[in-house]
Amino acid sequence: MAEIVHGTYRTETVAGFVADFCPVCRDIESFQVIRVGDASHVAFISLGQGRLAGHLLRCVQCGTGRGFLQERYAAVAEKNPGTSALIELTHPNIRSEFGERLELETRLRNDPFFLSAPQREQMLLEPFQELDPELEQLDKGTLHQKTASMWGFLVMCAVLGGGGVIIRFEEEKIGWVIGAAIVAFLAVWAGILIRAEGRGIRQRIMPNLARALRPLRPTKQELQMILTRCRNAGLRSGKKVKLHSLWNALEAASFPHQPPQLPQT
C-alpha cells in the first residue's frame, strides 16, 4: 500500500499563451501553453509541480488539447491580450499559413455540401482524431488518479477501523476485514474514475464534437460511418462515442450554450 500513500500524479499549469488554428472551433483561437509535470505526493499532500514531462496546448475557447512545438511560434506570451493581439505577438504569419483552410471554412459556412465525398469524409473524421487524446486521458483517469486514490484510501481505513472494532481484532477474522478494505478501496477508486470519465465525455467531448461537426450538417448515416471507421482504426471515439448521444449533442448545438469547461489544472 506504500504506492498509494506515496506516489506520483500528473499536474498541469498554465505557462503562457499563443495563437493557432483550432480544428474544433474551425478558426484561429487563443491557446494556453500547459506545463505538464510528473509530481509526487506523500499522504496525498502535493510536493510542488513535479518533474517536467512536457508541454501541450489547450484551446481557450473549446478546451481541446494538442501537442506543443515551440519552434512554430515567434514567442510565448505571458498573458492573453486577446486573439488579434496574440497573433501579432506569437504567430504573425498564421493567416497566410492557414489561408486555404480559412477560405474553406468560409465556404463551408455558406455551403456545407460543396466538398467532394472523400474531402467531406476527411473533414468529418478530423474532429474525432483531434479529440482522441482527450478521450485517452479521460479513459486513463490521468487528472483524477490522486483524488480517486485519496478517497479510496480513506474508505479503506474506515473499513479497517470499523471492521476491526466489530470483530474485536480477532486474529482469525482479520483477513476478512483486510479483504473487505481492499475491495472497498478498489470500488471507490474505480467509481470515481468512471464517473469522471462520463462527466468529461458529456461536458467536453460531446459539445466539442458537435461544435466541430455542426457546420458540415452531417446525417446520422454519415456519423455512423465515421464512428465505424474510428472503431476500425482503433480510436477511442469509436468505442466511447455513441451515435444517439452525439446526435442529441448536435441538435443541442443549434441553440446558444455555454462553452465546454476547461479541465482543472
N, C-alpha and C positions, 0 to 999 in steps of 0.2 A: 504493500500500500504506500510505500515511500514515494513512488512516482506520482501518486495522486496529490499528496500534500506538497511535494516539491517537484515542480515540472516546468514546462515551457508552454507558451501560447503565443499566438500571433497578435501583434499590435499594429495599428495604422494611425499615422499622424500626418496632418496637412503640412507640407513643406514648401508650398508655393503654388503658382498658377501659370497656365499657358493657354493659348487659343489653338483649337484644332477643329477638324471636321468630325462630327458625330453621326455615324450611320443610323443611329436610332432616332435622333432628333431631325436628321436629314438636313442639317445646316451647320454653319460654323458656330461653335459654342465655347464658353469658358470651361476649362478643366482644372480640377485640383491635381497637384502633384502630391502623391501619397507616399510617405516613407513607410515601408513595411519592415517591422522588426520581429525578431525571434526572442521574446522576453522570458525571463524566469520569474517564478513566484515561489514563496515559501509560506505555507499555510494560507495560500490564496491571497497573500499580500504582494502586490506587484513590486518588482525590483527594476524600475526605470523602463525606458523604451526598448531595451534589448539590443542585441546584435543586429546590425543592418543586414536585411535579407534581400533588399532591392527596392525599387520604386515602381509605382504604377500610376496611371491617370484615371480620374473619375470625373465624368461629365457633371457639371454643376446643375444642369437642367434636369437630366433624367437619372443620374446616379450610376450609369453603366461604366464599368472599369475596363481597362485595357493596358497593354504593356507600354512602358515609357522608354523612348530613345532620346536622350538629351541632345544628341547632335542634330536633331530635326529642328531645334528651336534656337533663336538668336539669344535668348535669355530666359530665365525663370523669374517671374515677378513675385515679390513677397506678399503682395495683396492683390485683390481682384478689383481693378478700377472700372470694370465693365468690358464687355466683349470687344467693342470697337477699339478702345484704348489698349486692351490686352493684345490684340492683333498687331498693332504697331510696335509694342514692346517686345513681343515674344515670337511672332510668326508673320513678319511683314509681307512675305511672298505667298501667303496661303490662298489668296483669291485666284492667283494665276495657277498655283499648284493644283487646286481643285476646280478650275474653271469649267471643265467639261461636266464634272459631276454636279456643280451648282446649276448649270444650264439644264441638265437632265431633270433635276429636281423641280425646277421652274416649269418645265414642260409637263411633268407628272401631275403637278397641281391643277393644270388645265385639262389634261387628257391622260388619265391613268392607263389607257389601253393602247397607246401608240407603240409600245415596245414589242419586239418580236417575241415569240414563245420562249426561246432559250434565254433572252435577256430578262423577261418577266420572271421566269423561274429563278434565275440567279438573284434578282432583286428581292424576291420573296424569301429566298433562303438566307440572305445576308444577315438580317437581324437575329435569326436563330443561331448562326455561327458567332455573331458578336456577343450574344448573351450567354453562350455556353460556359465560359469561365466563371460567370456569376453563379450559374446553376451548379457547377462543380464545387465552388466554395460553400454554397448552401448545403449541398449533399454531404460534404465532409464536416460541416459544422465548424469551420475554421475559426470564426469570430466568436463562437459561443462555447468552446471547449472548457474554458476556465469557469464560466458560470455554471455549466452543467456539472462539472466535477465538484465544484464547491457545494452545490445543493445536494448532490448525491452523497458527498462525504458527511454532510450534516445529518441527512436522513439515516445513513449507515450508523453514525454514532448514536443517534436516538434509538435505533433498533437494538444496538448492542447494549446500551444502558438500560433501556426499558425491559428488554428480554432477560438481561442478567438479573434484574431485580425480581422479575416474575419467577424465574427458576431458582432464585437464590444462589446463583452461580454454582450450581451443582455440576461437577466436572463431566459427568456422563451426558449431560444435556447441553453443554456449552457449544458443542459442534453445530447443533441445530440453530442456535442463535446466531453464530457466525455466518452460517449459510444463508439464513434469512436476511442478515445485514448486507451481505454481498449482493443478493438478489434485489434488495431494496435500492442499493446504490445503482446497479445497472438499469433498473426500471426508471428511476428518476433521471439519470444521465441520458438515457436514450429518449425518454419522453420530452425532455427539454430540447434536445437537438432536433427531434422530429417536428415538434411544434414550431421551432424557429425556422426550419426549412419551409414548412407550409405557409407560415406568415410571410416569408421572403418571396415565395412564388406568387402569392396573392397580391402583395403590396408593391413589389418591384418588377418581377419578371413579366407577369401578365400585362400590367399597364404599359410597360415599355415595348413589349411585342405589339400591342395594339397601336401604340403611338407610331411605331415604325411601319406597320403594315397598312394603316388606315389610308394613306394617300394612294395605295395600289388598288384599293377596293377588292380584295380577294374574295372568291367564292368559297363555300365550305369544301367543295371538291378540291380546289387548289390547296387549301390549307391541309386537308387530309393527305394529299400527295406530298407536300413539303414535310409534314411530320413523319410520313413513312420513309422519305429519303433521309431525314435526320436520324431516324432509328437505324436504318441500314448502314449509315456512316458512323454509327457509334456515338452520336451526340446525345448528351443527357436530355436535351429538349425533346428528343424522340420518345423518351420514356416518361419524363416528368410533366410535359405539357399535354393537357387533354383538350381535344378538339372543342368539346362543349364549353369548357371554361374560357378558351381563347375566343370563341365566337361571341360569348357574352361580354368579354372584355372589349372586343371590337365594337359591339353595339353601344356599350357604355362610353366608349371614347368619342362617340358622336356628340356628347354633351360636355360642357365645361366640367373640369375636375381638377383636384389638386395634383401637382406633380408627385411622382413616387418619392418616398422618403429615402434620403441617403443613408447608407449603412452607418451605424455608430462607429466612431474611430477612437 
